[in-house]
Amino acid sequence: GKYRQALQVTPRDATAHQWYAIHLWFMGRMQAALREMQVAHHLDPLSPIINADLGRALCYAGHPRASLAQYRATVVLAPRFALTYAFMAETDLAMGNSRQALANASTAVTIWGQPSEYSLAEIGVSEAALGRKALAHKELDCLATTRHRQYVSGVLLAWL
């Protein structure tokens, strides 16, 4: 489709490879997404978002430990890039490490200066997994309130 066409025109465009990888993972093609994200990373190894997205691609392709290693490398590269911490929290949750997920999601919020919808959901899921239902409900209430001011994905509400 359009992504392949764009890559034929500009094969060295790291962002095009990154977005094609994201498209592939939404299509459930995790190994192909990982390969495409690795190409993006090869083309632009200093991009914080490409580094963080490589961590996600590794997790989605079934390599959570490699994912965490990639996130740690991204933190060294760009310590104030909040999405790295948010994505790392997602991997922590997938690995059953709720305390670390909570710490990483909270770090993302601190860097952003306010919670995002995604971080509210991650914090709520982490709190629920830790057995702190009242705190999880508090995050769900914040998401529900936010939904009246701006778009909040139903996926995040369902996740929490």
Beta strands, then each sheet from edge to edge (+ up, - down):
end
